[in-house]
Amino acid sequence: MTDINHKERAHAKLSASGASRWATCPGSVQMEDGIPDRESIYAQEGTLAHEMSELKLKHYLDPKGFGKRKLNAAIKKFKKKTSYIKLRWNLTQILM
């Protein structure tokens, strides 16, 4: 299994979180070029949700290749990796 690392991916120019802005003002997409992304607690929550969704989807689409044992091991590793992040909601709700 390959490690999930969304933090190394570039942020989408036409992201869902910015849709209300870029849909109303298309020029804003070009204006924000070169401005670094700031990571907020909301961005961290979104990244965690994406990573957990990816694990669950792998298990759903390939239960033989990415079975319950692999899923549980990945979730355990995921919990260790993300334990330093203080979330405003209970992470275990999305894990199970």
SULZI-V55895 format. One line per field, one symbol per residue. ss: DSSP state (H for helix, E for strand, C for the rest). psi: psi as a letter, one per 30 degrees, with the letter a starting at -180 (. if undefined). A space follows every 50 residues. Layout:
ss: ???
psi: ???
This chain:
ss: CCCCCHHHCCCCCCCCCCHHHHHHCCHHHHHCCCCCCCCCHHHHHHHHHH HHHHHHHHHHHCCCCCCHHHHHHHHHHHHHHHCCCCCCCCCHHHHC
psi: kkkkifffkkkkeilefgeeefeeifffeeefkfkkkkkleeeeeeeeee eeeeeeeeeefifefiaeeeeeeeeeeeeeegffkjlfljefefe.
